[in-house]
Amino acid sequence: MNNHLRNRASVIKKIFLTVVIILIAKLFNMQIINPKEESHERTIKQEAARGEVYDRNGKLMVSIQASYDLTVIPSEVIEFDTLRLCELTDLSIEDFRIKLKKAKDYSKYKESIVSEQLPAKSAAQIKEELNSFKGFDTKLNISRNYNVDIAGHIIGFLGKENEYMEGRSGIELSYEEQLKGKEGAKVFLVDVLNIPRGSVDNGDQDIDAIQGKDISITLDIDLQEYSEKLMQNKIGAIIAIEPSSGEILTLVSSPTYNPKDLTGRERSKNYNLLCNDTINKPLFNRALNGIYPPASPLKIVNSLIALQEGSLNKNSHVACNGGFLYGNNKILKCHKHPNLVNLRDALTMSCNTYFCNLWESFYINYNSVYEGYDIWKEHVESFGFGNYLNNDFKSGQKGYIPESSHLDEKFPFKWQASTILSMSIGQGELNCTPIQMANLSATIANRGFYYIPHIIKEIENDTIPLRFSEKQHTSIEPQHFEIVIDGMEQVLENINGTAFGHGVKGLSICGKTGTAQNPHGDDHSIFIAFAPKENPKIAIAVYVENAGWGSEWAAPIATLIIEKYLNKTISRPIPEKKMINGNLINKE
């Protein structure tokens, strides 16, 4: 019996030994003699380089540059000198451990980025020492390089999505599909130790990444730089448009930010700093999203509506005695100016009394205040107010022109034209955005039509949206615009004009000042204008928050920009210096 047991044990040992020998031989064959037998495929995506961005004159604004990311496959990591790797990547040990943990949580077997956009010197040194850091590698990364320090709100910035960068704002977002290109893929074999053993099918399965399309935008980068300089230390917005095309020449939201701050290793840190600045709100695009009363520039629209509807005789005079009496002995005040005014004079001097009379006389021709208001509202909307304008920015506000039903809710007792008299001078329930006001200026310059304001000029091997080349007609006939434009010209040329003294010798500038009431502080300074009077090349709107009269800040800023664009130089150094050095944020 014992012999029998011993024989069985001997047989089992021999079988076990044989299995072990076979396994060792198999492993030896897999890893040493013929490692490809147990290899498998691995695919690594190849990120495409984004397209470059140029201004309207061919100046490079946004380009691409090569950099390296430090990556890790956690399952392949063995003991290494953590302090040395942190030194090379300029990461603290704590940050490094957090990033390594995130990589492990994501996947032990897939590649994750530990440190992105390494300085060239660090990347080169890490490459030399890779043998000391098993599981780590450097990966070529095509990153964004912003060649300018300005136009942050236009350019926008990128954010990470699924390990790749994509547009989050500005043109980086609006033209993401064109700029991003098409990613590629590299397929290769790895053995059981995850060591690369060559490409698959001699690389036939590899797909080359295709770089994104280059685009040219309508911006004049030199004018943009000058405009931002004029708006430094101020809160507000500027938009300038080429009336004959709708192309945006400059778009400023102030305070702004440097697009370079939202690239590279400091991107997240700087983004948080910008987000947390709740006082200046540098990431908030006031040109597209800022909501303000249209103020006195709406007097132009009200004049045109009254002319179109036949309720206004442009040659009739109104006496202004310092204000308009309405309702229960209420007075809407007017500033001091010559007593008798016709339409052209009223626009030149911005007479509130004249436009209050115009407002009430407009409603007399209709069966009810509702009928009159709805007709008025339809006319106003034809100028682009109360809608998003369908431009090519992904952000924006449509402003507010109340429905008559909303007025019923606000004024539960029966309301009349006098109830909403403040609309006659662009105040009260009305709100608009700076881009809508710039579009108004372009519409007047064109004598009754506009092209949708847009930032795209050309797309490599592609066409821009057709809607940007289609005329958008207002409901006002062209012949009614000339008298209004004459009055706007006199705003700067007539000694009683509200922007007298801000004209430019040799340039026929047509403009309109505005002072928007602000319940939260000082009034906002507003100015819209276009030039020249005939065959206009530029239309502009300027909003400077808490800056008082339209003639104090908005008008000189606008006319300096017009002069810079048309003449390429400035003939008025004194107002230029005042505008550049003026600090309206930190008032003393």
C-alpha positions in Angstrom: 0.0 0.0 0.0 2.8 2.4 0.9 4.6 1.6 -2.3 1.5 2.2 -4.3 1.1 5.7 -2.7 4.7 6.5 -3.3 4.3 5.5 -6.9 1.2 7.8 -7.3 3.1 10.7 -5.7 6.0 10.2 -8.0 3.8 10.3 -11.0 2.0 13.5 -9.9 5.4 15.2 -9.3 6.5 14.2 -12.8 3.3 15.5 -14.3 3.6 18.8 -12.4 7.2 19.2 -13.3 6.4 18.6 -17.0 3.6 21.2 -16.9 6.0 23.7 -15.3 8.7 23.0 -17.9 6.2 23.4 -20.7 5.0 26.7 -19.3 8.5 28.0 -18.8 9.4 27.0 -22.4 6.3 28.7 -23.7 7.0 31.9 -21.8 10.7 31.8 -23.0 9.5 31.3 -26.6 7.0 34.2 -26.2 9.3 36.7 -24.7 12.7 35.7 -26.0 12.6 33.5 -29.1 9.4 34.7 -30.8 7.7 37.5 -28.8 5.3 38.4 -31.7 3.3 35.2 -31.3 1.3 36.6 -28.3 1.3 40.2 -29.4 -1.8 42.3 -29.7 -2.8 45.5 -31.4 -2.8 48.9 -29.8 -4.2 52.1 -31.3 -3.1 55.5 -30.3 -5.0 58.5 -31.6 -3.1 61.3 -33.3 -4.4 64.8 -32.5 -4.7 67.1 -35.5 -3.1 70.5 -35.5 -5.7 73.3 -35.5 -5.9 75.8 -38.3 -4.2 79.2 -38.1 -6.0 82.5 -37.8 -5.2 85.7 -39.7 -6.7 89.2 -39.6 -8.3 90.9 -42.6 -4.9 92.2 -43.7 -3.1 88.8 -43.5 -1.5 89.3 -40.1 -1.0 86.0 -38.2 -3.0 86.1 -35.0 -3.1 82.5 -33.9 -0.6 79.8 -34.9 0.5 76.3 -33.8 3.6 75.2 -32.0 5.0 71.8 -31.0 5.4 70.9 -27.4 5.5 67.7 -25.3 3.3 66.2 -22.7 4.5 63.8 -20.0 2.3 60.6 -20.1 2.0 57.5 -18.0 0.6 54.0 -18.2 0.1 53.2 -14.5 0.4 49.4 -14.9 3.9 49.8 -16.3 5.2 52.0 -13.6 7.9 50.6 -11.3 9.8 52.2 -8.5 11.4 55.5 -9.6 13.0 58.7 -8.3 9.8 60.8 -7.7 11.8 63.8 -6.6 13.8 63.9 -9.8 10.7 63.6 -12.1 9.0 66.4 -10.1 12.1 68.5 -10.6 12.0 67.9 -14.3 8.3 68.7 -14.7 8.3 71.6 -12.2 5.5 69.9 -10.2 5.3 69.6 -6.5 5.3 66.1 -5.1 1.7 66.6 -3.8 0.5 67.7 -7.3 2.4 64.9 -8.9 0.8 62.3 -6.7 -2.7 63.7 -7.3 -2.1 63.5 -11.1 -0.8 60.0 -10.8 -3.8 58.9 -8.8 -6.2 60.4 -11.3 -4.4 58.5 -14.0 -4.8 55.2 -12.1 -8.4 55.9 -11.4 -9.0 56.6 -15.1 -7.2 53.4 -16.2 -4.2 51.3 -15.1 -3.6 50.2 -18.7 -4.4 53.3 -20.8 -2.2 56.3 -21.3 -3.0 59.5 -19.3 -1.4 62.9 -19.3 0.5 63.8 -16.2 2.0 67.2 -17.2 1.2 69.0 -20.4 3.2 71.5 -22.5 6.5 70.9 -20.9 9.3 73.4 -21.5 11.5 72.3 -24.3 14.5 71.9 -22.0 12.6 69.7 -19.6 11.1 67.5 -22.3 14.6 66.9 -23.8 16.0 66.0 -20.4 13.1 63.6 -19.6 13.7 61.9 -22.9 17.3 61.3 -22.0 16.3 59.8 -18.6 13.3 57.8 -19.7 15.0 54.5 -18.8 14.8 55.6 -15.2 11.1 56.2 -15.4 9.4 53.0 -16.6 5.8 53.6 -17.6 6.3 57.2 -18.4 6.8 58.7 -21.8 6.8 62.0 -23.7 4.1 62.7 -26.3 4.3 65.3 -29.1 1.5 67.8 -28.6 0.5 70.5 -31.2 -0.6 73.4 -29.0 -2.0 76.8 -29.7 0.2 79.8 -29.9 -1.4 83.2 -29.7 0.8 85.8 -31.5 -1.1 88.8 -30.1 -1.8 90.0 -26.6 -5.2 91.5 -27.5 -8.6 90.5 -28.9 -9.1 87.9 -26.1 -12.9 88.0 -26.5 -12.7 87.5 -30.3 -10.1 84.8 -30.3 -11.6 82.9 -27.3 -9.9 80.0 -25.7 -9.6 76.2 -25.7 -10.7 73.7 -23.1 -10.0 70.0 -22.6 -12.6 67.5 -23.8 -11.8 63.7 -24.0 -8.1 64.4 -23.7 -8.2 66.9 -26.6 -8.5 70.6 -26.7 -11.6 72.2 -28.3 -12.9 75.7 -28.6 -14.9 77.1 -25.7 -15.5 80.7 -26.7 -14.9 83.3 -29.5 -13.9 82.1 -32.9 -12.2 79.1 -31.4 -15.7 77.9 -30.6 -17.6 79.4 -33.5 -15.4 77.8 -36.1 -14.4 74.7 -34.1 -15.5 72.4 -36.9 -13.2 74.2 -39.5 -10.3 74.8 -37.1 -10.0 71.4 -35.4 -9.1 69.2 -38.4 -9.4 65.4 -38.3 -7.6 63.2 -35.8 -5.4 60.3 -37.0 -4.5 57.0 -35.6 -1.4 54.8 -35.3 -1.9 51.0 -35.0 1.0 48.9 -33.8 1.7 45.6 -32.1 2.7 45.2 -28.5 3.8 42.0 -26.7 2.6 40.7 -23.3 5.0 43.2 -21.7 3.4 46.0 -23.6 6.6 46.6 -25.6 6.0 47.9 -29.1 6.9 45.2 -31.7 6.2 47.2 -35.0 3.4 48.5 -37.0 0.4 46.5 -38.3 0.3 45.6 -42.0 3.4 47.8 -42.6 1.4 50.8 -41.5 -1.5 50.3 -43.9 -3.9 50.7 -41.0 -2.5 54.0 -39.8 -4.5 57.1 -40.5 -2.7 60.5 -40.9 -4.1 63.4 -38.9 -5.4 66.2 -41.1 -4.6 69.8 -40.0 -7.6 72.1 -39.5 -8.4 74.8 -42.0 -6.8 78.2 -41.8 -9.3 81.1 -41.5 -9.1 84.8 -42.0 -11.3 87.0 -39.8 -12.7 90.5 -40.5 -10.8 92.1 -37.6 -8.3 94.9 -38.2 -5.7 93.9 -35.6 -4.1 97.3 -35.6 -7.4 99.1 -35.0 -8.3 96.5 -32.4 -5.1 97.2 -30.5 -5.7 101.0 -30.6 -9.3 100.6 -29.5 -8.4 98.4 -26.6 -5.8 101.0 -25.6 -8.5 103.7 -25.5 -10.7 101.6 -23.4 -8.1 100.5 -20.8 -9.2 101.3 -17.2 -12.8 101.7 -18.4 -15.8 99.4 -18.4 -17.8 99.1 -21.6 -17.7 98.0 -25.2 -16.8 99.1 -28.7 -17.9 97.6 -32.0 -17.0 98.9 -35.4 -18.5 97.5 -38.6 -17.9 98.0 -42.3 -21.4 99.1 -43.5 -20.9 97.8 -47.1 -20.3 94.2 -45.9 -21.3 93.8 -42.2 -17.7 92.8 -41.4 -16.6 93.6 -37.8 -13.5 95.7 -37.9 -13.0 95.9 -34.1 -14.8 94.4 -31.1 -13.8 95.4 -27.6 -15.1 94.4 -24.3 -13.4 96.1 -21.4 -11.9 95.0 -19.0 -10.5 92.2 -21.2 -7.8 89.5 -20.9 -4.7 88.4 -22.7 -5.4 85.3 -24.7 -1.9 84.0 -23.9 -3.0 83.7 -20.3 -5.3 80.8 -21.2 -2.7 78.6 -22.8 0.0 76.4 -21.5 0.6 75.0 -18.0 -0.9 78.1 -16.3 -4.2 77.9 -18.2 -6.3 76.5 -15.4 -4.8 78.7 -12.7 -5.3 81.9 -14.8 -8.8 80.9 -15.9 -9.9 80.5 -12.2 -8.4 83.9 -11.5 -10.4 85.5 -14.3 -13.6 83.7 -13.3 -13.2 84.8 -9.7 -12.8 88.5 -10.6 -16.5 89.3 -10.0 -15.9 93.0 -10.0 -14.3 93.6 -13.4 -15.7 90.4 -15.0 -13.0 90.2 -17.7 -14.4 87.0 -19.3 -17.8 88.7 -19.8 -18.2 89.9 -23.4 -20.1 93.2 -23.0 -20.1 93.9 -26.7 -22.4 90.9 -27.3 -23.9 90.2 -23.9 -24.0 93.6 -22.2 -27.6 94.9 -21.8 -28.1 98.7 -21.9 -30.8 101.2 -22.7 -30.4 102.5 -26.3 -30.9 106.0 -25.0 -31.0 109.0 -27.4 -29.7 107.1 -30.5 -33.2 105.6 -30.6 -34.5 109.1 -31.4 -33.2 108.4 -34.9 -35.3 105.3 -35.2 -38.4 107.0 -33.8 -37.9 109.8 -36.3 -37.7 107.4 -39.2 -40.8 105.5 -38.1 -42.8 108.8 -37.8 -41.6 109.8 -41.3 -42.6 106.4 -42.7 -46.0 106.5 -41.0 -46.7 110.1 -42.1 -47.2 111.4 -38.6 -44.2 113.8 -38.8 -43.6 116.9 -40.9 -39.8 117.2 -40.9 -40.0 121.0 -41.4 -42.4 121.7 -38.5 -41.0 123.4 -35.4 -41.6 122.6 -31.8 -41.0 125.0 -28.9 -38.8 123.7 -26.1 -39.0 125.4 -22.8 -36.8 123.0 -20.9 -39.0 120.0 -20.8 -42.2 118.2 -21.8 -45.3 118.3 -19.5 -47.3 115.1 -19.5 -49.5 112.9 -17.3 -50.4 114.3 -13.9 -48.2 117.4 -14.1 -45.0 115.4 -14.7 -42.1 116.9 -16.6 -39.6 115.1 -18.8 -36.7 117.5 -18.6 -34.6 118.8 -21.5 -31.2 120.5 -21.5 -30.8 124.1 -22.5 -30.6 124.9 -26.2 -32.3 127.3 -28.8 -36.1 127.3 -28.3 -37.6 126.4 -31.7 -36.4 123.2 -33.3 -37.3 121.1 -36.4 -36.3 117.5 -36.9 -32.8 118.2 -38.0 -32.2 120.6 -35.1 -33.8 118.2 -32.6 -31.3 115.4 -33.7 -28.4 117.9 -33.6 -29.2 119.1 -30.1 -31.0 115.9 -28.9 -34.1 117.8 -27.8 -36.2 115.6 -25.5 -39.2 117.8 -25.8 -39.3 117.4 -29.6 -39.3 113.6 -29.4 -41.9 113.5 -26.7 -44.2 115.5 -29.0 -43.3 113.2 -31.8 -44.1 110.1 -29.7 -47.6 111.3 -28.7 -48.5 112.6 -32.1 -47.6 109.2 -33.6 -50.3 107.4 -31.6 -53.1 109.8 -32.6 -53.4 108.2 -36.1 -54.4 104.8 -34.7 -57.6 103.3 -33.3 -55.9 102.3 -30.1 -52.6 102.6 -28.3 -52.1 98.9 -28.9 -52.4 99.2 -32.6 -49.9 102.1 -32.6 -47.5 100.3 -30.3 -47.5 97.1 -32.3 -46.7 99.0 -35.5 -44.0 100.9 -33.8 -42.5 97.7 -32.4 -42.5 96.0 -35.8 -40.6 98.9 -37.3 -38.0 98.9 -34.5 -37.4 95.1 -34.8 -36.7 95.6 -38.5 -33.5 97.4 -37.4 -32.3 94.2 -35.7 -33.4 95.1 -32.2 -34.9 92.5 -30.0 -33.2 89.5 -31.7 -29.8 87.9 -31.8 -28.9 89.2 -35.3 -27.9 85.7 -36.4 -24.2 86.6 -36.3 -21.4 84.0 -36.0 -20.7 84.3 -32.3 -22.1 81.6 -30.1 -22.9 84.0 -27.2 -25.1 87.1 -27.2 -28.3 88.6 -25.9 -31.3 89.7 -27.9 -32.1 92.8 -25.8 -35.7 93.6 -24.9 -38.6 95.3 -26.6 -41.7 94.4 -24.5 -44.8 93.0 -26.0 -48.0 95.0 -25.4 -49.2 92.2 -23.2 -46.1 92.7 -21.0 -47.0 96.4 -20.7 -50.5 95.3 -19.6 -48.8 93.3 -16.8 -46.5 96.1 -15.7 -49.3 98.8 -15.9 -52.4 97.0 -14.7 -54.4 100.2 -15.1 -55.0 101.2 -18.7 -51.8 102.5 -20.2 -51.4 105.3 -22.8 -48.6 106.6 -25.0 -47.7 109.0 -22.1 -47.3 106.0 -19.8 -44.4 104.7 -21.8 -43.1 108.2 -22.8 -39.6 107.3 -21.8 -39.4 105.1 -24.9 -39.5 108.2 -27.0 -35.9 108.9 -25.8 -34.7 105.3 -25.7 -35.2 104.8 -22.0 -37.7 102.9 -19.8 -38.5 99.3 -20.7 -36.1 99.1 -23.7 -32.8 97.3 -23.7 -30.2 96.5 -26.4 -26.7 95.3 -26.9 -23.7 97.3 -28.2 -23.5 95.1 -31.3 -27.2 96.0 -32.1 -26.3 99.7 -31.7 -23.3 99.3 -34.1 -25.7 97.6 -36.5 -28.1 100.5 -36.2 -25.3 102.9 -37.2 -24.4 100.7 -40.2 -28.1 100.6 -41.2 -28.4 104.3 -41.2 -25.1 104.6 -43.1 -26.7 102.3 -45.8 -29.9 104.3 -45.9 -32.1 101.5 -44.7 -30.5 98.1 -44.9 -27.7 96.1 -43.2 -25.6 93.0 -43.6 -25.5 90.7 -40.6 -22.5 91.6 -38.5 -19.9 88.8 -38.7 -16.3 88.0 -37.9 -15.4 85.5 -40.6 -13.9 86.7 -43.8 -12.4 83.6 -45.5 -12.2 79.8 -44.8 -9.5 77.8 -46.5 -11.0 75.7 -49.3 -14.5 76.6 -48.1 -17.1 79.3 -48.3 -18.5 81.5 -45.6 -22.3 81.3 -44.7 -24.5 82.8 -47.4 -26.6 84.8 -44.9 -23.7 87.2 -44.4 -23.9 88.5 -48.0 -27.7 89.0 -48.0 -29.2 92.4 -47.5 -31.5 92.8 -44.5 -33.9 95.6 -45.3 -35.7 97.7 -42.7 -39.3 98.7 -43.0 -38.3 102.3 -43.7 -38.1 103.7 -47.2 -34.6 105.1 -48.2 -35.7 108.6 -48.9 -36.5 109.2 -45.2 -32.9 108.8 -44.1 -31.3 111.9 -45.6 -32.8 114.4 -43.2 -31.9 112.2 -40.3 -28.3 111.9 -41.6 -28.1 115.7 -42.0 -29.0 116.1 -38.4 -26.4 113.5 -37.3 -23.7 115.4 -39.3 -24.6 118.6 -37.5 -24.2 116.8 -34.1 -20.4 117.3 -34.6 -20.4 120.3 -36.9 -23.0 122.7 -35.4 -21.9 124.8 -32.4 -25.1 123.6 -30.6 -24.5 120.0 -31.5 -24.1 117.6 -28.6 -20.7 116.4 -29.9 -19.5 119.7 -31.2 -15.7 119.8 -31.0 -15.1 116.1 -31.5 -15.1 116.2 -35.3 -12.1 115.5 -37.4 -11.0 118.0 -40.0 -11.5 116.7 -43.5 -13.9 113.9 -42.4 -17.6 114.1 -42.6 -18.7 112.2 -39.5 -22.3 111.6 -38.7 -23.1 110.7 -35.1 -25.5 110.7 -32.2 -24.7 111.0 -28.5 -26.6 109.2 -25.8 -26.7 109.2 -22.0 -28.2 106.1 -20.6 -29.8 106.3 -17.2 -28.3 103.8 -14.8 -30.1 103.1 -11.5 -27.0 101.5 -10.0 -24.6 104.5 -10.4 -23.5 107.2 -12.8 -25.1 107.3 -16.3 -23.5 105.5 -19.2 -21.8 107.4 -22.0 -23.0 106.4 -25.5 -22.1 107.4 -29.0 -22.9 105.9 -32.4 -21.4 107.2 -35.7 -20.4 106.5 -39.2 -18.0 108.1 -41.7 -17.7 109.4 -44.3 -21.2 110.7 -44.9 -21.2 109.4 -48.5 -19.9 106.0 -49.2 -19.3 105.2 -45.5 -16.4 102.9 -44.6 -16.9 102.5 -40.9 -19.9 102.5 -38.5 -19.3 102.4 -34.7 -21.0 102.2 -31.3 -19.3 103.0 -28.1 -20.6 102.4 -24.5 -18.6 103.5 -21.5 -20.2 102.6 -18.3 -20.6 105.2 -15.5 -19.0 107.9 -17.6 -21.8 110.5 -17.8 -22.7 112.4 -20.9 -22.2 110.8 -24.3 -20.0 113.7 -25.4 -17.5 113.2 -22.5 -16.0 109.8 -23.2 -17.9 107.8 -25.9 -17.9 110.5 -28.6 -14.1 111.3 -28.4 -13.2 107.6 -28.3 -15.4 106.8 -31.3 -14.1 109.7 -33.4 -10.5 108.8 -32.6 -11.1 105.3 -33.8 -12.8 106.5 -37.0 -9.8 108.9 -37.6 -7.3 106.1 -37.0 -9.0 103.7 -39.4 -9.6 106.2 -42.2 -6.5 108.4 -41.9 -4.1 105.9 -40.3 -3.0 108.7 -38.0 -4.3 111.0 -35.2 -4.4 114.8 -35.6 -5.7 115.4 -32.0 -3.1 114.3 -29.5 -4.7 116.1 -26.5 -8.1 114.2 -26.5 -6.2 111.0 -27.4 -4.0 111.3 -24.4 -7.0 112.0 -22.2 -8.9 109.0 -23.4 -5.9 106.6 -23.1 -4.9 107.8 -19.6 -8.5 108.2 -18.3 -9.2 105.8 -15.4 -13.0 105.4 -14.8 -12.6 102.2 -12.8 -10.6 103.5 -9.9 -12.1 107.0 -9.6 -10.7 109.2 -6.9 
